[in-house]
Structures are given as C-alpha cells and as structure tokens.
C-alpha cells in the first residue's frame, strides 16, 4: 500500500475490515493476553520465530495498526507506539545508549526535553551535549567516541525554528551515528525526515496526529536503513542478546532489527506501552490529518501576518513569514508549510504576556499544542520555567514571549480575539 498518496495512506494504511465481523474501523482490542494455539506456537512466539500476539505490554492489534500506519506515512520500515512523546524519546535511545555514552542535542528543544536530556539521563549514566545546530563546526566538534546519536526537532517548540535536516544528516552519517528527528510539529504530511536522511523519527501522538487533545501517546519510526553492525557502538542490536539465546538482532532481522528490539526488549522491560483506546483515537485522528494541517497552515499564515504588522508586538517567529531567518528552509525541509506553532514577543514584557493570556476568550491557556482549538501559553512561567533565563532565551521562550498554537477555527475570529486581548495587555 506504500505506493498510494498520503491522503489515501492516512485512511487505509495498517487497516482492513475485521475478518471476524467485517467492522470497517479498527476495533479496540481491550485485552491483556492472547490464547496460544498450542505449546509449540507459544514457544515460537517467545523465541521471535513467529510474529504474533503474546501480551499487550508488547503488542496489541489496535496498537499494531497504528504502528503500521505511521511507518507507511513516514516511509519507514517499522514503528513502535508507546505511552507518550517523552517515552518515545527514551524508546528511541534505549537500544543505542549505555552508561558513559552521550547524545548531541539541539539547543532549540521543548523545555521538558531539555530537562529529560540534561537531568534524567544522568540517572541512566547517559549525558547530553547541547549545540546550536546552525553552527555546523560546533556540531562536528561535539561528537566524540562516546556519541551514539544526534537529536533535534524538525520544527522546534516553542519558536518554530526549522532545522536543516539534510545538513545535520550528512554530519551524522560521517560520524557513523543515527540522526533522531522529532517530527511532532511538522507531522509526516509536511515532512518525512527519513527522506532527508534521518535514521529514526519520533512523535508525540498527543499533538497533531490525534488532533483533538484526547490522547497521550508517542511513536518511534525506524527507517530500517542504518547499519547497526558497521561498528561496535551498538551492541544491543549487533551483538548476541543473552535473553534470546544469543540472537543478533541486526544479523537476524535486518531492516526490522530496531523495531523488534524495541518491542521484545524495550517494551518488555520498560513497559511504556500505549493503551489500545488511545491508539484507536489516534488512528481516527490521522484519517483527517492532511485536511486539518491545511487549515492550520492557512490560519497560521493569516494570524502571523496580522501580528507581525501590529505595533503592540515586538516580533513573530513564524518561519512561514518572509522576514524569518529560517524561511528559506521551508522550501527544502517542509515545502507544504512551516506548521502552525510560533512565538510572539509582546511589548511590555512578562507582565503584558500574563495580561494577554488572561484576557483571551477563544484561545485556551493550556500546556499542549496541535489541538483543533487555538492554544496559548507563556512558556517562561510554565513549560520552560525549570530552565535558567539564558536557557529560556536559547530555547526561544524568553520572559516577554508567548507561544501560540493556531487551531482550525475561523481566522478572523482568532485575530479579533488577539486584538482585544492585546489592547487590554498593553493599555
């Protein structure tokens, strides 16, 4: 089915009418375990000699349908669904890292990701080096013998910065390490990072994939193109695995090595499993992804242009604006559009931002993005408050900045709401 257009894949990939009932929508398989045909069948499943269902911490038919659809949409070999976007980041790195290893990460990341990488990783014996990915020399210099991955967001949260994925992919290839790209804000509709050189793609399914603020979930998509056996850096995938009688995942499973390892080892031992109802909601959300993204893009263009021209605003970071320093990357990285998330510098600083948030009527003040509803948050006092002011500024979340996630409402109504709230905020 991968030869079909995106609009077709988002509805049909990974799904077909239920053979037992003819149900057209993927059923919610709300079950913990699955009956084995006999003892030999069970043994084959546990030995990874046969693909099937054992226990829903590992695999579940509803979740598998979502994984197959995401692999098709991203152009990957396989995918793993898990409990959140943060879980997806751990799942992506788990087969690659060991104590003493590091990941090179962009400075332009969601504040929670910066905290996960800089603080929580230490408990695993991992470390992260944060680099401005526009400084290619600094990026190359940061890579050392213990580097096991390079990580970035394609469109960054909160500033909407666009990473030059082809340039970063070349550096990763030269170093012999995988490039992991968070594609949450672009979605596979706007960009397929694997086609630009990414090894792994991660998503928070909580955002645009579901599109209505009902699910917490994450996805990892593997390109299937990385040679895990080219060096001794990735023994989890290239060396014998004691828990499976010395099985070498890459040697035995080839392009599906990462996917099977993430299920058989990652989900088995970390247990960061997506629930089947969440997978069901996400599948339904993805069916309208392209339609919703087009509306998000049109609204983001209208709102950002209006804000940029408003004298009460210092700046707008939307990469879709010709004034953006990252506008030229739109054509090469995400030619359909620059997403619908950006930040706004409000004249009057921190206090004006707080007043703006408090006076909006249509925009909801929540710690989420990618909803059909338009959302706003003052990142410096919420999602990025755990960072120093220097880190906030580096991440695009300075005290005078609010983050807007533009929804699918009427653009004129959104502009009118911002107009009256800015009047109150800057009076």
TORRO-157291 format. One record per residue: residue in one letter; x, y, z of N, C-alpha, C, CB in turn. Coordinates in steps of 0.02 Angstrom, whole numbers, plus 50000, padded with zeros to 5 digits. Glycine has a CB too. Example, Ala and Ser with C-alpha at 12.3 -4.5 7.8 and 13.67 -1.06 7.14 Angstrom:
2
A506604971650390506154977550390506604983550390505654977650452/S506424988850354506844994750357506455000250394507044997050286/
//
This chain:
427
X500414994050000500005000050000500435006350000499545000050060/X501085005850010501505011750017501565015749952502185009650039/X501305013149896501345016849833500755021649825501375012049775/X500305021849874499735026349870499915033349895499145023549910/X499495038249879499595045149901499465045749976499145049949862/X499725051150005499675052250077498945052150101499995058950097/X498505055550064497805055950085497475049050088497425060350038/X497705044450046497455037650047497755033650104497585034149980/X498415034350113498755030650166498495032450235499505031850162/X498335038850246498125040950313497465037750333498075048550316/X497095035150285496455031850299496525024250298495935033950248/X496915021650252496915014350240497525010550266496855013150169/X498105013850273498705010150291498635006950360499315014850291/X498845000650365498834997050428498154994350448499085001350481/X497644995150405496974993150425496614989850366496574999150450/X496194985150383495734982050335495134979550374496084976150295/X494564978250341493974976050378494124970050423493424974150329/X493854970250483493974964950532493734958250504493614966550599/X494164953150500493964946750469493404943150505494564942250465/X493334944450570492814940950608492124944050600492994940650681/X492104950750597491454954150597491324958550537491404958250658/X491854960150499491794964850444491814972050465491164963550408/X491954973450529491994980350554492504984250513492184980450630/X492294990150489492724994050446493254997850485492304998850405/X493055000550543493545004050586493934998950627493185009250632/X494575000450640494984995850679494674995050749495724998450684/X494524988950770494224987950836494714989650892493974980850843/X494434991150950494844991951010494914985051042494534997251060/X495494982251037495624975751067495824976751140496174971751028/X495314977151183495414978551253495534971951289494814982351284/X496134969251279496304962851309497024963051333496194957051260/X497164959451386497844959151413498244953651378497824957851488/X497944947751368498314942051343497954938851284498404936851398/X498294934151251498054930951190498174923351196498414933751127/X497664919551178497724912251185498184909451131497024908951180/X498634905051151499074901651104498734895551074499734899551139/X498904894051012498604888250979498804881751013498804887950905/X499434881351033499694875651069500364877651098499754869351023/X500704872951132501344874351164501874876351114501574868351205/X501884873151056502384874751006502284881850979502364869750948/X501664883750969501504890450946501764895650996500754891350935/X501644894451060501884899051112502644899551111501644896651181/X502984893851103503714893851104503984897851044503984886551101/X503674897050986503904900750927503834908250936503524898450865/X503274910250967503174917450979503694920151027502464918651007/X503814916551081504294918951131505014918851105504244914851194/X505164914651056505834914351026505914919150967505974907251002/X505404923150954505404927850897505454924250830505974932850904/X505234918050829505244914150766504604915150727505344906750782/X504104917950759503454919250726503174925750753502954913350738/X502874929750710502584936050730501864934750753502604941150672/X501694937450811501024936650836500944940350902500854929250845/X500414938650938500244942250999500324937751060499534945050996/X500654940551111500794936851172500454940151232501544936451184/X500584946751239500374950551298500364957851277500854949251359/X499874961551299499774968351273500274973451297499094970651290/X500714971651343501274976151356501754976351297501654973951420/X501754970951258502204970451200501854972651136502454963251192/X501324969351118500964970851057500224969751067501224966450998/X499834973351027499104973151030498854974850960498824978151085/X498344971550934498134972750865497944979950849497554968350849/X497624983450895497444990450883498074994750878496974993050939/X498524993650924499154997450925499584995750865499534996250990/X499584989450845499974987350786499714990650723499944979750779/X499064991650718498774995050660499035002250656498004994950662/X499065005550714499325012350716500065012450697499225015450786/X500445007750723501165007450707501265006450632501505001750747/X500875002150602500935000950530500755007150490500484995050508/X500235010750512500025016750477500575022150481499365019450505/X500875022850540501385027950548502015026150508501565028650622/X502195019750505502765017750465502645019350392502915010150473/X502025018250368501865019650299501875027250285501165016850281/X501605031250331501585038450320502275041650322501135041750373/X502725038850364503395041650370503895038450321503655040750441/X503675033150286504135029750241504655025650277504465034650196/X504475022750334504945018750374504825011350366504885020650446/X505295007450395505245000150392504774997550445505934997050400/X504745000950502504324998650557504235004250607504614992450591/X503775003150655503645008350706503445005050771503095013250682/X503545008750825503355006650892502945012150923503975004850935/X502375010350952501955015250987502055014551062501215014350968/X502055020151097502165019851169501745025151204502915020951185/X501865025951269501385029451312501385037051306501525027651381/X501915040151279501945047351273502505049351227502035050651343/X502545055751209503095058051169503755057551206502985065251148/X503755058851272504355058051312504575050751313504245060651383/X504095046251318504255039051316504565037251249503625034851330/X504315040251195504585038851129505325040751125504185042651075/X505515046251157506215048351157506655043251192506285055251190/X506425040751249506805035551286506825029151245506485034251355/X506265027351214506235021251173506715021651114505525019951149/X506765027651084507215028451027507945027651047507105035350996/X508115030051106508815029851128509015023451164508955035751172/X508525020051193508675014251236509115008951202508025011051257/X508985006951139509425001851109510115004451090509094999051048/X510205011051092510825014051067511315015751123510675020251028/X511055017451182511455020351235511665015151287511075025851269/X512225016651319512465013051378512775018051425512985007351358/X512895016251488513215020951534513875023651504513345017651602/X513955030251509514545033351481514455036151411515105028551480/X513895034551380513755036951312513395043651314513335031651272/X513435047251258513115053751254512715054551189513625059351260/X512255059251191511875061251132511995068651120511105059651140/X512075070651058512155077651040511455080351024512645078650980/X511245085451061510565087951055510565095351036510175086851120/X510065097350997509985104350979509795108451041509445105050925/X510025114651042509825119251095509095121251088510275125451096/X508825120451028508135122551015507665116551023508065125650944/X507505115151085507075109551102506535111751152507485103651130/X505995107951155505485108851206505825108451275504935103351200/X505605112751321505915113251387505915106651425505575118351428/X505385102751419505355096351453505865091451425504665093351448/X506005091951360506515087651330507205089651354506475088051253/X507325096151359507975098451385508075095851456508015106151385/X507555096051497507615093451565507725085851565506985095151606/X507355082251524507445074951519508165073251499506955071951467/X508425076851449509095075351424509635077551473509195078851357/X509545083351505510075086051547510065083351618510035093551550/X509485081251643509425078951712509285071551718508885082851747/X508735069251689508525062351697509025057451666507845061151667/X509325059351610509815054951578510385053051624510095058351516/X510555057551671511105056151717510975049851758511225062151763/X510345048551772510175042651812510295036151775509445043051834/X510335036551709510495030751668511245030251654510105030951602/X511615035351675512325035651657512435038451587512625028751661/X511905041451558511965044651493512095052151503511315043551450/X512295055451450512365062751453512165065751386513095064751471/X512045072251387511855075851326512295082051319511105077851327/X512495083451258512845089651242512385093851198513525088151205/X512255100051220511795104451184512195109151139511345108351233/X512005109151075512375112851024511885116650980512825108250982/X512075122550958511695126250907511805122750840511905133850904/X511285119650814511365115650753511475119850690510765111250743/X511405126550697511595130850641512355131750636511255137550648/X512705129950689513435130350691513705123250676513695132950761/X513795121850611513995115150592514685113150620514015114550516/X515135117950625515785116550653515735114450726516245122750647/X515305117850764515205116050835514875109250841514785121450870/X514415107750796514085101250797514585095650785513525101050745/X515005096550735515515091450720516005090650778515905093250656/X516195096250808516675096050863516395092750925516905103050879/X515745092850934515435089950994515425082350992514725092551002/X515465079550933515435072250925516085069150948515275070250852/X516045063950989516645060351012516525052851008516835062451084/X516995049051034516965041651029516375038751067517605038651054/X516105042551114515535040151154514865042651129515625042151226/X514855046451075514225048851048513855043151013514345054650998/X513215042451029512815037051000512215039450960512585032451054/X512085045950961511515048550922511545056150920510845046250952/X511225058950869511115066050862510355067150862511455069050797/X510125072050901509395072850911509195080150899509195070650983/X508645081050863508385087750852507635087450839508735091250793/X507315093250843506615093950822506625096950753506215098350873/X506215094250707506195097050640505935104150641505745092650594/X505345105150672505095111850688505105112250764504365113250658/X505455117250790505575117250863504995120150901506215121150879/X504915117750961504435120251010504825123951063504005114351041/X504715130451073504125134251052504225138850992503885138251109/X504825139950969504945145550923504785144350850505635147350927/X504655137950831504515136550761505125136750716504015141450736/X505725136550746506355136150708506365129750667506965136450755/X506625130050606506665124050563507385121850558506365125650492/X507505115550574508185112650572508355110650501508245106650619/X508975111950481509225109950415509385102550418509845114250394/X508875098350410508945091150418509465088150370508275087750408/X509465089850305509965086950260510685088350283509865089550190/X510815094350307511495096150329511685092250391511535103650343/X511215091650439511365087950500511435080450485510795089050553/X511035077950438511085070850420511765069150392510535069050369/X512055073550352512725072350325513245071850380512915077950276/X513185076050431513645075850487513565069250526513535081850533/X512935067250536512805060950571513085055050532512055060050583/X512975054950467513235049450425513995049050429513005050350353/X514325054850425515055054950427515315052250494515315061950415/X514935053450548515135051150614514935043950628514855055650667/X514515041050584514285034250594513795033450651514875029850606/X513385038650663512885038350716512205040150687513065043050775/X511665037650716510995039050690510755046050707510505034050718/X510375048850661510045055350673509315053850692510085059950609/X509115056450751508435055650776508085062450769508425053050850/X507515062550734507165068750722506465068450752507115070250646/X506315073250795505635074050821505225077750769505635077850890/X504735074250741504325076950686503625078850709504285071950629/X503535079850774502875081150802502535087150770502935082250876/X502885092650763502565098850741502455099150665502965104750762/X502855095450628502765095450555502275090050534503435094450520/X502285084450568501925078350550502185075750483501155079650546/X502075069450468502305066950402501965070150343502205059450399/X501425073950354501105077450299501545083150273500425080150320/X501875086650318502305092250297503015090050282502305097550351/X503245084850315503935082550303504005075250323504445086850341/X504405071550283504595064750300505355064750310504365059550244/X505575065550373506295066350386506735060650361506395067050458/X506455054650356506855049050331507095050350260506445042450333/X506675053650220506875055250152507435060550149506275057750113/X507525064150205508045069150209508675066650244507785075250245/X508655060250266509255057250296509185055150368509805061950291/X508615055950399508525053850469508515046250475507885056750498/X508775043750531508755036550545508115034650581509365034450587/X507945038550633507355037250673506945043750677507545034850745/X506285042950679505825048550686505395047350747505385049550621/X505335052350790504905051650848504335056650844505305052650914/X503775054850876503185059150877502875059050946502675056850825/X502585064650966502085064651018501415064150983502125071151063/X501095058350988500435057250957499905061550991500235049850960/X500075064351048499635068751086499435074851046499975070851151/X499855076850998499775083150964499365082350898500465086250949/X499655084150842499285084550779499035077750754499715087650726/X499385072350770499165065850744498455064250766499645060250767/X498325065150831497645064150855497225070450842497645062550931/X497505076250859497215082450837496655085450879496965081650771/X496465082150934495905084850973496015084651048495285081050956/X496635083651069496785084151141496485078651183496555090451166/X496415072551156496115067151194496605061551211495545064251155/X497205061551183497655055851189498335058151214497725052151122/X498645054051257499355054751272499695048551242499485055351350/X500145049651195500475044051163501095046151125499995040551116/X501495041351106502105042751068502225037351016502695043251115/X502635038950966502795034350913503535035050895502345035550850/X503865029550882504535029450853504495025850787505065026050901/X504745029050733504755025850667505485024750648504385030250613/X505645018650628506335016950607506375016850531506545010150637/X506885020050505506995020050432507175013150406507535024950414/X507495009050448507725002550426508355002850383507184999050388/X508655008850379509225009850334509905010050368509125016150296/X509915010550434510555011350469510895004550477510455014650537/X511555004350468511944998150476512174997750549512544997950427/X511794994350590511954993750661512574989450673511364990950699/X512784985750623513364981250631514004984150602513214974650599/X513974990450579514564993350547515124994850597514374999750511/X514954995350661515454996550712515234992850775515555004250727/X515624993450828515444990250891515074995150937516064987450927/X514805000550910514485005750951513785003650975514425012050911/X513474998850941512774997350956512694989850971512314999450897/X513004987451025512984980251040512284977451053513414978751099/X511824981751076511144979151088510834976551024510704984751117/X511034979350967510754977350902511214972850862510574983450862/X511874973150875512344969350834512644963350870512904973850812/X512674963450936512994958050973512474952950997513384960851034/X512684947151019512204942051043511804944651103512584935651063/X511164943251102510714945351156510594939351203510044948051127/X510844939751265510784934051311510074931851323511114935651377/X509594936651325508904934951340508564930951284508504941151354/X508874930751225508604926951169509114922051141508364931751113/X509464918751187509924913351169510444915551117509534907451141/X510704921651126511244923951083511024926651016511714918451072/X510364928051007510124930850945510464937650931509364931650946/X510704938650871510954945150850510404948550809511624944450807/X510104953650838509504956650808509634959050737509264962350851/X510174962750726510284965550659510444960050609510844970650660/X510844955250629511014949750584510404945650566511544945350616/X509964944450614509384940150602508794943750571509174937050667/X508704950250587508094953650569508194959450521507754956150630/X508814961250506508954966250455508624972950468508754963750389/X508234975250419507914981850424507424982450481507574983250359/X507184976750507506694976850561507024975850630506174971450550/X507694976050632508044974650695507854979450750508794974950684/X507864985950736507704990950787506984990050812507814998050761/X506514989050765505814988350784505704982350829505384987750722/X505984976650810505884970650850506234971150918506124964450813/X506824974150919507164975050983506754979551029507874978050972/X506454984851001506074989551042505454986251072505874995551001/X505184981451037504604977651064504834972351113504204974551007/X505304968051090505504962151129505904963951191505904957551085/X506284969451188506694971451245506424977951276507434972451224/X506324983051235506124989651260505454989551295506114994551205/X504934987551260504264987451290504214981951343503734986351237/X504564976451333504554971051383504814973451450504964965151359/X505374977251449505704978951512505544985951537506444978351504/X505414990751492505244997451514504494998351524505495002551463/X504094994551485503374994551496503015000951479503244992951566/X503305005051435502985011451418502495010651361503525016751399/X501985006651373501525004351321500955009251310501254997651340/X500775010251247500165014151231499555009951247500165016351156/X499005013251266498395009451278497995008951214497965012851333/X497625003351204497275002351140496755007651125496944995651141/X496425010451175495935015651161496275021851134495525017351225/X496865023551162497245029251137497455028151065497855030451180/X497665021951049497855020350980497255021050933498135013150976/X496665019050956496055019550916495895026850901495465016250953/X495915031150952495795038250942496305041350893495805042051008/X496935039250900497455041950857497355039750785498145039750881/X497165033550774497005031150707496455035350675496805023750708/X495925036750714495385040850687495615047950673494785040950736/X496045050650716496295057350705496705057850641496705059650763/X497135052850630497575052950572497175052850507498045046950574/X496575050150507496165049750446496045056750416495505046350462/X496055061850458495935068750433496545073150439495355071950471/X497135070250448497745074150461497885079250406498335069450468/X497875077150344498045081850290497545087550285498075078150223/X496905086050296496385091250294496485096350350495685088150299/X496615093750409496715098250466497345102450459496755094150531/X497895099350435498525103050429498465108750379499085098450408/X498095107750326497995113150278497635119150311497595110750217/X497145117750353496785123150387497235126450440496145120450420/X497615122350477498095125050524498575129950490498495119450559/X498825127750431499315131850395499005138450371499585128050335/X498405138150343498075144250319497955149150376497415142450284/X497725146550432497605150950490498255153850518497235147050545/X498775149750522499415152050548499695157750504499915146250551/X499615157050439499845162350394499475168850407499755160150320/X498815168450411498405174450421498545177750488497665172750416/X498575173750541498675176550608499385179350616498555171150662/X499885175750591500575178150598500695184650560501065172750574/X500405185150500500475191350461500145197150496500175190450391/X499565196050526499225201450562499635203550623498525199150583/X499895198750660500285200250720500925203950702500455193850757/X501255201850648501885205050630501795212450614502195201450570/X501205214150588501075221150570500805225250628500575221350513/X500675222050686500375225650742500905229150783499975220750786/X500835235550798501345239350836501415237150908501175246550834/X500945233350935500985231051004501425224751011500295229651032/X501665222350954502055216150951502775217750931501745211150901/X503255214950967503965215950951504195211650892504395214551012/X503985205350892504195200850839503735194750837504925198650848/X503755191250780503405184850771503915180050741502765185550725/X503965173950768504495169350746504275164350692504745165450805/X503675165250665503415160250618503865159750556502705162050597/X504115153750542504565152650485504215153450418504875145750489/X503555153550418503185154650356503185161850334502485152350364/X503415166450376503455173450357504105174850319503415178050420/X504065178850265504685180350227505225183550270504515184950170/X505035186950324505525190150368505915185250411505175195250411/X505675179150417506005174250461506685172250433505565168050470/X507195171750476507855169350452507845162150430508375170250506/X507325158450447507275151450428506775150250372507075147250488/X506525155650342506025155050290506275151150230505795161850268/X506915151950212507185148550154507195140950163507885150950139/X507205138650226507215131450238506545128150226507435130050309/X506025132050226505365129250215505345125550148504815134750217/X505625128450097505595125450030505965118850026505895130249979/X506495117950065506885111750060506705106650114507625113350065/X506475108950172506345104350228505605102650233506585107450293/X505175107550228504445106250234504075110750184504185107450307/X504115109150120503855113550068503105114850070504015110650002/X502715110550103501995111850108501835117250158501635105450126/X502295118750203502155123950252502565123150315501425123950269/X502575128450355503015128850414502655127050479503305135750420/X502115123450475501755121550535501305127150560502235119550589/X501065126450621500595131350648500765133350719499885128650646/X501395132650738501625134650805502155139950798501885128550844/X502095145250837502615150450837502555154550900502545154950774/X503055158850910503045163150969502955170450949503685162151010/X502745174250997502625181450987502945185251044501855183050982/X503355190251028503625194751078503145200451090504325197351057/X502925201151152502415206151168502745212151202501865203151215/X502605218051176502865224151208502555224851277502705230551164/X502985226251325502765226451395503035220751435502015226451398/X503365215951401503725210551436503285205551472504185213551484/X503545202951526503235197451564502525199251585503655195851626/X502435205151613501775207051639501255207451582501815213751675/X501465210151525500995210651469500805203751443501305214851412/X501275199151445501125192251423500605189151468501775187951422/X500675190151533500195187351580499495190451568500415188751652/X499465196951557498825200251544498515197851478498915207951541/X498935196751428498685194151364498355187451374499255193651313/X498695183051409498425176351420497765176651458498935172051460/X497745180951508497145181351550496545184551515497305185251612/X496655188151461496105191751428495855188451364496315198651412/X496165183151342495935179651282495305175751296496485175051255/X494865175251246494225171851254494205165251214493655176351233/X494445165451151494435159551109495045155151120494385161551035/X495625158251127496235154551140496205151451210496865159051132/X496365145051214496365141651279497075141751308496115134451273/X497125143151373497775143351407497925136451434497785148751464/X498285132451396498425125551416499145123751397497925120651383/X499395118451429500075115951415500025110451363500415113351480/X499805112151303499765107351249499805111251184499095103051252/X499845107751129499845110851063499565105751013500565113151042/X499445108150952499215103550900498485101650905499615097550901/X498095105350943497375104150950496995107750895497125106451020/X496385105550881495955109250835495795116150863495305105350821/X495825116850929495715123250962496365127250962495465122251035/X496325133750957496925137950963497115138451036496805144950932/X497765137951049498035137551116498575142751126498305130451131/X498665144851188499195149551205499505147451271498925156851209/X500145148951279500475147951344501055152751349500705140551352/X501175154951410501765158951425502305154151448501615164651479/X502745152151404503215146651416503675148051475503625145351354/X503905154251483504385155851535504115154551605504605163051530/X503465154951614503175153751680502855146851687502655159051695/X502885142951633502555136351634503015130851607501905136551593/X502965129351543503325123551515504075124151518503115122651444/X504345130351520505065131451521505305134651586505275135651462/X504875134651637505045138251698505625134951736504445138751743/X505755128351723506295124851757506975126651729506185117451752/X506985130451673507615132351642507845139151668507545132451566/X508505140351662508765146951678508535151851623509545146851683/X508595158451637508385163351587508795162751524508435170451615/X509435161051530509855160051471509605154151430510585158851492/X509435148751464509165142851429508495144451398509105136951476/X508075148351433507435150351405507525154251341507035154451455/X507985158951341508105162951281508375158551225508595168551296/X508825153951241509105149551190508575145051159509665145251220/X508075143251200507535138951176506975142851143507255134851234/X507025149551142506505153751112505925154951158506265150551050/X506045154551224505505155351273505675160751324505355148751308/X505905166451301506095171951345505485174551383506415177651305/X505585178351437505025180651478504515184951441505295184551536/X504705188351387504245192651351503905189151292504605198651325/X503915182451294503675178551237503095174051256504245174251208/X502585173751213502045168851220502065164151159501345172351226/X501855158051171501825153151116501105152251094502135146351139/X500995152551029500335151451000500325144950960500125157450956/X499815140950972499675135150930499015136750895499625128450972/X499055138050830498475140350793498035134550772498685144450732/X497405134950790496935129450777496575130150710496435129150831/X495995127050706495635126750643494985130950644495465119550627/X494935135650690494355139950692494375144850633494315143850760/X493915149650633493925155050583494485159850599493245158650581/X494905161450551495495165650563495295172650586495915166050500/X494765175450558494555182250578494345182450651493965184550534/X494035177150674493835176850745494455176550790493385170750758/X494955172750769495575172350808495925179050812496045167050778/X495955182450756496275189150754495905194050799496305191750681/X495235193950796494835198450838494965197050913494085197650822/X495035190650930495175188851000495855191451022495125181351010/X496355190550979497025193050995497035200650999497535190650942/X496655203950957496625211250956496375214051022496175213650899/X495805211351046495535213951108495975212251168494825211251119/X496295206451166496735204551222497375208651223496895196951218/X497645210251164498235214451161498085221551184498515214651089/X497485223851170497285230451194497285230551270496575232251167/X497015225451300497005225051373497705224151402496555219351397/X498125220451367498795218851392499275224651389499085213051354/X499165229151341499645234551329499355241451344499885234451258/X498775241551376498445248051392498885252251438497755246851425/
//
